[in-house]
Amino acid sequence: MTATILDGKATAAEIKDELRARVKALAERGITPGLGTVLVGEDPGSQAYVNGKHRDCAEVGIASIRRELPADATQEQLDAVLTELNADPGCHGYIVQLPLPAQLDTQRALEMIDPEKDADGLHPVNLGRLVLGYDPPLPCTPRGIVELLRRHDVPLRGAKVALVGRGNTVGRPLGLLLTRRSENATVTLCHTGTLDLAAHTREADIVIVAAGVPGLLTADMVTPGATVVDVGITRVIGADGKGRYTGDVDPEVAEVAGKLVPMPGGVGPMTRAMLLTNVVERAEGQH
Ligand SMILES: Nc1nc(=O)c2c([nH]1)NC[C@@H]1CN(c3ccc(C(=O)N[C@@H](CCC(=O)O)C(=O)O)cc3)C=[N+]21
């Protein structure tokens, strides 16, 4: 048996079509949604991600607001850019591309973002609202995973989910999202301190791996027919000496799983589609 691939790229394209229609409706009200990005430094990976976000914006008719600072930028320079975007009425939401250079205080930067303009859903106020069960801008990757499973009829209600990873951008908020009343999954949150990881993953209907450890989930750790979601993205040097990205799921898992969200082509494109969704929602609600 080979797993059915849940195609995040195709689903993201569908969502972008839906967003294009919503952006058109906003245009009729004289509103153009705007997404801001703040990029500090010249890391090629970060530049590529930010460029991708602006391409996505162009595809659906969202205006791009790009701010760039040099690698040696000071906290004061960064503060000034965030203050400016907070005040810009054409910017409905923005993100600070992570990671920031070491001299900058990431927590301080994230807390300076106006929570109402938090396109990533990573502001402490919005994570707090998620804990309390309100409906804040949701973190893009967790929201993208839930949306992908929903659109492919993977039931969450009553499902046993083994979630591997407790990071602030994926594991921790995804656990909160999946255990809301509207999702009603039962989640076991596993991490580096988990003693027998395989014992947890083998019990699960859905295994979601967001650990950043290439090949962590192997075929023997998955019950046949389970749904597996690969959130890992780690840059490795291949045998040919070239850099490439690899996920957390061993390729042999595809022989055991019923459904597989692959990397690439799974969670990444969905994350980008949810960023656009967050911005369009902000633009729809703010006026
Ligand atoms: N403030 C902030 N927000 C982020 O959302 C954020 C960030 N910082 N820093 C870096 C990570 C990483 N990230 C990815 C998004 C999409 C793909 C993606 O679309 N990947 C493709 C493969 C690469 C490609 O083809 O471009 C895929 O999975 O198919 C990957 C990685 C967002 N991040």
The ligand as an ORCA input file, in Angstrom:
! r2SCAN-3c Opt
* xyz 1 1
  N       8.005     35.521     10.554
  C       8.141     34.372      9.910
  N       7.051     33.748      9.419
  C       7.163     32.560      8.746
  O       6.150     31.987      8.297
  C       8.477     32.000      8.555
  C       9.579     32.702      9.079
  N       9.378     33.865      9.752
  N      10.825     32.214      8.932
  C      11.097     31.010      8.174
  C       9.921     30.066      8.194
  C       9.947     29.033      7.083
  N       8.725     29.248      6.313
  C       8.397     28.546      5.148
  C       7.276     28.836      4.406
  C       7.004     28.183      3.212
  C       7.847     27.199      2.745
  C       7.574     26.522      1.453
  O       6.652     26.889      0.732
  N       8.359     25.510      1.107
  C       8.232     24.738     -0.129
  C       9.591     24.290     -0.605
  C      10.521     25.431     -0.954
  C      10.010     26.164     -2.147
  O       9.699     25.507     -3.157
  O      10.021     27.410     -2.075
  C       7.407     23.490      0.133
  O       7.336     23.046      1.294
  O       6.869     22.946     -0.832
  C       8.955     26.880      3.492
  C       9.216     27.536      4.683
  C       8.047     30.301      6.843
  N       8.697     30.803      7.893
*
